[in-house]
Structure formats: structure tokens, C-alpha cells
Amino acid sequence: MSNKSLAAAKKYTVQPRGIYAFINRLFAVDPQRSTGVPLNPQFRNPPPGANPPADYDDPTTVPAADLADNPYWKRDVRRRYPQLSVVDQATSVGLLSVGSAGREKVELIGEAGQKQLVAVQEEGQKGLAAFFEKEKGVAKDVLGPGGMPPLPSGAWAGSVEGVKRYEMPEEQSYTADYPCRTFQ
């Protein structure tokens, strides 16, 4: 780099003049370094920080600023809180006897269907134990192999523990003749 390109560099800070420039060049570690005081060609009125903070009105956006109807858990989009789902005994009796919209066990058509739904709701108020005593074969449709309840979603149905067993491929595992240390 030539000296012309250094001299042509424009500084955006106030530089000392006169005798102070001579003293600055004499004692400075790097005379080309800026002073850090920015050039301010405009006079700012009012100057920064002159306005009293009490005069500032905080802009509010309704209804987002209303914290009574806008709690944090509704505003928080970074976390997705689990949506709880509760099925009481009356609902489960209805699902076992009539079925759901996806898997209907009984077709509910017209007036007879309405009466059957009312009867199922009244029967559901008694609870699951009374329903299982009355209907013996219903539990076989719901229960899995060995009379066990169904596994929750995400569990592996191929094993007894409900966990998918990880199988190591032969090319990624050690052979049987590999010396293995066992610590006791």
C-alpha cells in the first residue's frame, strides 16, 4: 500500500489541531489512529437525553398489551406446550360400545340412533366396571396379545417391553474373534 492511499483515507472523527496535533503525534503509539470523537456537522436540538422520560408515551397495541387476557403461555411461540386430552369413563364406554367417527361399530341412523346414543350416555355414567361386567367380549377387542392393554403411541409393539430393539449390522460390529476386555 502506498502512502497516497493512506493519506486519502477520510477520517470520520475529530482530529486535534495546532500544537495539540504536534503533541498527539509525538506521544501517540499510532498517530494514524482516530480519537474516537465522531464528527457532528449538525446541531441537534434537543440534544440526546434532554427530553424528560415522563413525557414519553408508551405506544400500546390492544389487545396484545392487555396482560389479563394475553398470558405468557398463549404468546409463547418458541415452545409448543402439549395439548392435554382427557377421556372420562362415560366417553370410553361410548367409544367401546358405539365406536368413533373413524371406526364405527354400530351404524347410528335417524331416531333409533339418537335413542341408542342417549342409552349409551346413561350407561356410561355407571362406569367402565359395570360395562365390562355386562359386556364380556368387548375387552377382547381392545386388549392386545396376552390380555395386556394397548401400548401408548410411539411404543414398539414388536417386543414384550414395548421398546424397539436396536440391531447392529454385521459390517458395523466387531467380529467374534476380536479381543474383548471385561472388567470385574
Long-range contacts (C-beta under 8 A, 24 or more apart in sequence): 6-32, 12-38, 12-39, 13-37, 13-38, 13-39, 14-38, 14-39, 89-124, 89-127, 89-128, 90-121, 90-124, 90-125, 91-124, 92-124, 92-128, 93-120, 93-123, 93-124, 93-127, 93-128, 93-131, 94-120, 94-121, 94-124, 96-131, 96-135, 96-138, 96-141, 96-142, 97-123, 97-131, 97-135, 97-138
